[in-house]
Structure formats: structure tokens, C-alpha cells
């Protein structure tokens, strides 16, 4: 197992490759509109209402985190944007196009990297561009650029099993970005990492985002992580998931991990914590009544 390789520090920026292929995604693309969606699973007595009366608008280039008590529907909302789940009612659209399934305009990063074990790091990242019809030379050029951006260009010939968990997740992020998605969807991507690696990944995700300016929707249970990363933190209620509060994060950018010690950060954290604790207690009481 290779040791975790730090990406870079403020004196050595992440995104300094030649960038022949990896151009910024910014512009007017990446606008998300969720309009009064309701998501239910099953029928009759076996039905389960996961999300109800959920509306949210995310501007191009925004970084939005979804948080809430366990089982509140955060991942369900994310999967509806990805096109993996079709709402029972309401609509989800990206750039005024209603979503009717997965698409290359949306990249997804899961908690587990889910890399192809038989492909090299370069092969994993180049896979999407190749499937999109790019030539091998262009696909490898794209992959090389994004591997430079996540600090793993020197590991392009390695296989996933030869990398640490944090390095594998960086490959997964590079793979998602290699298709130049307008929207990057992330479902607790750092949840399985140790604390130090997680901090490093958070800082460097922000550097990637600031460089590429893609829209990011990020699901997490970690309040610190949400506040540190986001422009806005959307707090969801206990099941069924609704929006309790949409909190703007006025902390300056660029952000370093030391901002967790700032009093403004502590105040925002308390607001989120109180909301989620109240909802968690409510959910616990409802579960007791239901048993």
C-alpha cells in the first residue's frame, strides 16, 4: 500500500498542469431546478415516502451541501438529480432540461471509489472520454490533465489495489470530472477516510472546484465538512425529507482548515447542529410510536 500522497499546499497549487484538455467548465451551465418533488417507494402498506414538497434552485458554479438526520432523503434527492431515481411527482432539471435518466452532463462520486480493478489509474480516468467517442490520444490527454490536477500523474500506471483509500477517491473524482460534467454530485465521498486524509481531501476538492467552477451538490453527515465546503448548506427534516433551512455560508474564500476555529464557523455549526438534533429526536420518537 502506498502512503497517502498530499495533493499540494497553497505554495504549490493543485491545478497547474498544461491544461491542454481540461478546460474550466464554468459559464451559464450547471443550473439545477428542483420543483416540488415527491419521492415514494413501493405501494400500499409497503409504501415509503422518502421526500416530499422539496424545491431547490442551485445556480451555475455554486457549491451546495445537503445535511440532515440519518434517513432524511439526502441521497435520494442526489440520486434524483443524477437520474437514477424518477420523482413520483414534480420535476428535476439541469439547464432547463428535465432529467429523465443518467447523463454525461452530471458526474457522480460515491462513498466507495468503485474503480475498475483491471484498469490502470490512467485507464480508469480515460474510460469516460473513450466511451464518449474520443480518440485514445485525446482520452489519455484528458486523463493525464485531470490526474495532474489531483496530484496523481506519477501513479497513472498503477492499479487501484496499489493505492490508498484517499488516492483511490482522488482517481474517482478525476474520472467523474474527465467527462466535463456541468454538475458534480458527491454522496459522502470522504466518509470512509481517516480524519487527516479527509481534511486534505476537503481542502483540495475546494481547489479543484475553484479552478473548474463546476456546480457541486455534496451530501454529508458531517456538519463541519458541510460548512467548510459550501456556499449554502441545506438542512433537511427527518423522514419524509423536506427543507428545514437553507443557510448561506458567508465565510471568505479561499478557505483553509483553520477556519474551523473561527467564531462565525462555530455559530453556523451550532445552528445546524440544533436543527439536526431536534429532527433526530423527533424521528426517534416517531420510531418508538411505530414499534
Secondary structure, DSSP 8 states (H G I E B T S, - for coil): ---------TTS-S--S--SS-----SS---EEEEEEEEEESSGGG-EEEEEEEEEEE-TT-EEEEEESTTSSHHHHHHHHHTSS--SEEEEEETTEE--S--TTEEEE-SS----TTSBHHHHHHHHHHHTT--HHHHHHHHHHHHHHTT-GGGTTSBGGGS-HHHHHHHHHHHHHTT--SEEEEESTTTTS-HHHHHHHHHHHHHHHHHH--EEEEE-S-HHHHHHH-SEEEEE-SSSB-EEEEEE----SS--GGGGGSHHHHHHHHHHHHHHHHHHHHHHHHHHHH-
